[in-house]
Amino acid sequence: MTLTWTAVTVDSGSGGGGVSGVVGYDVYRKAAITGALTYVASTTGVTYSDSAAARGLNTYVVKTFDGAANRSLESPAATALV
């Protein structure tokens, strides 16, 4: 399964003081019942292929990170049936 999202160019830091704008994205699986996030991978592109997705319904969110390692809030969830 391949996830695709729109590039983000604004700073990830909540205070707006990041050093270099968005440099990458962290991909997480989100648990259906608890909402807990499980880290899947980091990428500098706007796509990620998850070859380890479990059969059934998978929910994902993405967080941006900047050059100072600040993380954004999570994106809206995307759900896919495998």
C-alpha positions as CSV (number, residue, x, y, z in Angstrom):
1,M,0.0,0.0,0.0
2,T,1.3,3.5,-0.9
3,L,0.5,6.7,1.0
4,T,0.8,10.0,-0.7
5,W,0.3,13.5,0.8
6,T,0.8,17.2,-0.2
7,A,4.2,18.7,0.6
8,V,4.4,21.0,3.6
9,T,6.8,23.9,3.5
10,V,6.0,25.9,6.7
11,D,8.1,25.4,9.8
12,S,7.1,22.4,12.1
13,G,7.9,24.1,15.4
14,S,5.0,25.2,17.5
15,G,6.7,28.4,18.3
16,G,7.7,29.2,14.7
17,G,11.4,29.3,15.5
18,G,12.6,26.2,13.6
19,V,15.9,26.5,11.8
20,S,15.2,25.3,8.3
21,G,11.5,24.6,7.5
22,V,10.2,21.1,6.9
23,V,12.9,18.6,6.1
24,G,10.9,15.4,6.3
25,Y,7.9,13.4,7.4
26,D,7.3,10.7,10.1
27,V,4.7,8.1,9.2
28,Y,2.7,6.4,12.0
29,R,0.0,3.8,12.3
30,K,-2.9,4.8,14.5
31,A,-4.6,2.2,16.7
32,A,-8.4,2.1,16.1
33,I,-9.5,1.7,19.7
34,T,-6.9,3.6,21.7
35,G,-5.6,6.1,19.2
36,A,-2.0,5.2,20.1
37,L,0.6,6.0,17.4
38,T,3.2,3.4,16.3
39,Y,6.1,4.8,14.4
40,V,6.5,3.3,10.9
41,A,9.2,5.3,9.1
42,S,10.6,8.7,8.2
43,T,10.9,10.0,4.7
44,T,12.0,13.2,2.9
45,G,9.5,12.6,0.1
46,V,5.7,12.9,-0.1
47,T,5.0,9.1,-0.5
48,Y,5.6,6.0,1.6
49,S,5.0,2.4,0.6
50,D,4.1,0.2,3.6
51,S,4.8,-3.4,2.6
52,A,4.2,-4.5,6.3
53,A,0.6,-3.3,6.5
54,A,-1.6,-5.8,8.3
55,R,-4.6,-7.4,6.5
56,G,-7.7,-5.4,7.3
57,L,-8.2,-1.7,8.1
58,N,-5.0,0.4,8.6
59,T,-5.1,4.0,9.7
60,Y,-2.1,6.3,9.3
61,V,-1.1,9.8,10.2
62,V,1.9,11.9,9.2
63,K,3.9,14.5,11.2
64,T,6.4,16.9,9.7
65,F,9.8,17.6,11.2
66,D,12.2,20.5,10.7
67,G,16.0,20.9,10.9
68,A,15.8,21.3,14.7
69,A,13.9,18.0,15.0
70,N,10.6,19.8,16.0
71,R,7.5,17.6,15.2
72,S,4.2,19.0,14.1
73,L,0.8,17.9,15.3
74,E,-0.5,14.8,13.4
75,S,-2.2,15.1,10.1
76,P,-5.8,14.1,9.6
77,A,-6.0,10.3,9.6
78,A,-6.0,8.3,6.3
79,T,-7.5,4.8,6.3
80,A,-6.9,2.0,3.9
81,L,-8.2,-1.6,3.6
82,V,-5.5,-4.1,2.8
